[in-house]
Structure formats: structure tokens, C-alpha cells
Amino acid sequence: MSMRKKPDTRAFVAPKDPSAFLDGAAEQVPSRVMAAAPSVVRTGQPKLTKIFNLSPDLVQALKREAFERSTQEGRRVTETELVDAALRHYLHI
């Protein structure tokens, strides 16, 4: 029984330099900024899990808003961020 040789990988070339995205990241960010409530990022504070039952229309609206903001801002906007911002606004925190 003979062992197979390692495949020749010299023909495979990455289409782009893997670290090139770091240099051009600032150029690719859309310049659009939402005038709505800014997302609050609190570092150092642990997040706690709460489970709520919502009506189907609220769930769909929340999903739609998260998708639309993600598209507009060019970054992932989570449903949790939206609920957090809405509760902070409602509770005046």
C-alpha cells in the first residue's frame, strides 16, 4: 500500500489579498446615516435573556425594520438592538 502525494496547490491563487479588506474597509462604508434613534452600545455590561411572546404582526414588523436598517446602514442591525432602543425610549433611560 503506497501513500498518495500531497496535491500541488501552487496553481491555486487567492483572487484578492486576504488582508486587503482592512485597507479598503473605510471606503466601502455607505455614507448614509439614519436620523432615528442611535443604537446604544454598552460595553462591560452583561446582557440578560428575557423571553417574550409577541403578536405575529409585531414580529414581522421587527424583522422588516431590522432588515431595512441593515441595508441602509451597511451593517447588521439586530432585532435585539431595535427592541433595546425602543424600550430605552419608552422607559426614558
C-alpha positions, 0 to 999 in steps of 0.5 A: 500500500503506497501513500498518495502525494500531497496535491500541488496547490501552487496553481491555486491563487487567492483572487484578492489579498486576504488582508486587503479588506482592512485597507479598503474597509473605510471606503466601502462604508455607505455614507448614509446615516439614519436620523432615528434613534442611535443604537446604544452600545454598552460595553462591560455590561452583561446582557440578560435573556428575557423571553417574550411572546409577541403578536405575529404582526409585531414580529414581522414588523421587527424583522422588516425594520431590522432588515431595512436598517441593515441595508441602509446602514451597511451593517447588521442591525439586530432585532435585539438592538431595535427592541433595546432602543425602543424600550430605552425610549419608552422607559426614558433611560 
